């Protein structure tokens, strides 16, 4: 977990429009985020790998994965994350479905 990703999660969890049909209250969503964050390891990014991705807003994910020595990034944004100018062969970009099925990246 890094500063930019934390800010993004905090922003999304507080968007009432996308949770209008959700059975969880705002407090319950915040508690769920707190539980998730308790399982995360805070990682500082000391080096920016830029320019890299077409969407500047996604670069922090690659940088966080590199800094944290991650094996994979789990996202629905596969197309954008896989289109980088820089290659990091030790980091796989996989879908949530692939991750949950336990398939190896």
URSUL-V961073 format. One record per helix or strand of 2 or more residues. SS is the DSSP state (H for helix, E for strand). FROM is the first residue (numbers start at 1). LEN is the number of residues. Records with the same first field share a line. If there is no record, write none. Layout:
SS=FROM-LEN ; FROM-LEN
This chain:
H=3-11 ; 17-3 ; 26-13 ; 56-12 ; 78-4 ; 96-6
E=72-3 ; 92-3
